[in-house]
Amino acid sequence: MLSPEQFSVLRQHGTERPWTSPLNKEYGRGTYVCAGCELPLFSSDTKFDSGTGWPSFWTPIEGAIGTTVDSSFFMTRTEVHCRRCGGHLGHVFDDGPKPTGLRYCINGVSLKFIPA
């Protein structure tokens, strides 16, 4: 069962307010999994503080995510979704750190953290 906020983000492509997710400040070792189906999505080894108010990663776990073009709000962005359940996770931008130069800006409510 998803909370109303999880349903809004994962199933209706909503966005949580910045700085509201406790996962934004989570820096323990572990794995971030999809809140909709628990597929492992991101390793804590790839998390960084982007200063945006959402958990950010420089790469996903191989094969964990899919992307689509999002043309809402008069702009074009790359949407990130869970490969297994299709849940909306957030967006990926090309202003991240090395080695990929990518910033996966993810709604914390779409994730669960599993400590190592």
QUIPE-V626657 format. One record per pair of residues at least 24 apart in sequence whose ideal C-beta (glycine too) atoms are under 8 Angstrom apart, sorted by the first residue. I is the first residue (numbers start at 0). GAP is how many residues later the second one is. D is the distance in Angstrom with one decimal. If there is no record, write none. Layout:
I GAP D
I GAP D
This chain:
1 33 7.0
1 34 6.7
2 106 7.5
4 104 5.1
5 29 5.3
5 30 7.4
5 103 5.3
5 104 6.9
8 78 7.9
8 79 6.0
8 98 4.8
8 100 5.3
8 101 5.1
9 24 8.0
9 25 6.5
9 26 4.8
9 72 7.9
9 75 7.7
9 77 3.7
9 78 5.7
9 79 7.9
9 99 8.0
9 100 5.3
10 25 7.8
10 76 6.8
10 77 7.5
11 76 7.8
12 57 7.9
12 59 7.9
12 66 7.5
12 75 4.5
13 74 7.6
13 93 7.9
14 75 7.8
14 92 6.2
15 38 7.6
15 91 4.8
15 92 6.5
15 93 4.9
16 36 7.9
17 34 6.6
17 35 2.7
17 36 6.0
18 34 4.1
19 33 7.9
19 88 7.5
20 33 6.9
20 34 6.4
20 86 7.3
20 87 2.5
20 88 6.2
21 86 7.1
22 32 4.9
22 85 3.9
22 88 5.8
22 90 5.8
23 29 6.6
23 30 6.5
23 31 5.4
23 84 5.9
25 29 7.5
25 87 5.5
27 85 7.4
27 87 5.6
27 88 7.6
28 86 7.1
28 87 4.2
29 83 5.7
29 84 5.2
29 85 4.2
29 86 4.6
30 30 7.8
30 82 7.6
30 83 4.9
30 85 7.5
31 25 7.7
31 74 7.7
31 79 4.6
31 80 7.2
31 81 5.7
31 82 7.7
32 78 6.8
32 79 5.1
32 80 7.9
32 81 5.8
33 48 4.4
33 50 7.0
33 51 6.3
33 53 5.8
33 55 7.5
33 76 6.9
33 77 7.1
33 78 7.6
34 52 7.4
34 74 6.8
34 75 5.4
34 76 5.8
34 77 5.1
35 46 6.3
35 49 4.5
35 51 4.0
35 74 7.4
36 45 6.4
36 47 5.1
36 48 4.0
36 50 7.2
37 74 6.9
38 25 6.1
38 43 5.8
38 44 6.8
38 45 4.5
38 46 7.2
39 24 6.3
39 74 8.0
40 24 6.4
40 41 6.8
40 48 7.1
40 65 8.0
40 70 6.9
41 62 7.1
41 64 7.3
41 69 7.7
43 69 8.0
43 72 7.5
47 48 7.6
47 49 5.9
49 46 7.4
49 53 5.6
49 55 6.8
51 51 7.9
51 53 5.9
53 36 6.6
53 51 5.0
53 52 6.1
53 53 6.4
53 54 6.6
54 51 5.1
54 53 5.1
54 56 6.7
55 40 7.2
55 47 5.3
55 48 6.4
55 49 5.5
55 50 7.0
56 46 7.9
56 47 4.4
56 49 6.7
57 38 5.0
57 39 5.5
57 40 7.9
57 41 7.4
57 42 5.0
57 44 5.8
57 45 7.0
57 46 7.2
58 41 5.1
58 43 6.7
58 45 7.4
59 44 6.3
64 24 6.9
64 39 7.9
66 25 6.7
79 24 6.0
79 26 7.0
81 28 8.0
